[in-house]
């Protein structure tokens, strides 16, 4: 018998939040946002790419990646 452990959406959301903050602490996220608003989007784009990678790593099993928020 094969046992498959699936995480709930809440568990995945918590894992994502932890990963977001580990990769980009809140102050660094705000800095990226401010830089983007000041016309320098490079840091913002790196953060978005990192967040997309985290979403791919911790994807919801019942939703295709293209439909995630």
Secondary structure, DSSP 4 states (H G I P E B T S, - for coil): --------HHHHHHHHHHHHHHHS-HHHHHHHHHHHHTT--HHHHHHHHHHHHHHHHT--TTS-GGG--
